[in-house]
């Protein structure tokens, strides 16, 4: 009976063995939580840096949209009417020519702005790469722990 009480108190494990499955899982959980915290801090830092550096390229995109929506209608009609008057083109040909030139300019500005925004967003690659390293480490630890337990 005395022996049964001692076994029940310790649940079958000796008091001098802190490195068992529970210790490994607790240690792993602590490491995983630390990595999660560090990963979120890195992502926050990358987002701050991305937003700080993304203003100028974003202005290109906004400028492209503003130019396409506000200035072009009047400028394009004026140019088309000038082609009709000075080059004696038909209204259709003059308006079509001006439409192609205006749309090309707007698309060019939009492409330049989009490329610049994507270049700045590439800074988030650092967070993605670190996340992938952390996930590989977690997988390696789980695999090693699983092999060690068997």
Helices and strands as residue ranges (DSSP letters): H 2-10, H 21-53, H 55-66, I 67-71, H 72-87, H 91-121, G 122-124, H 125-149
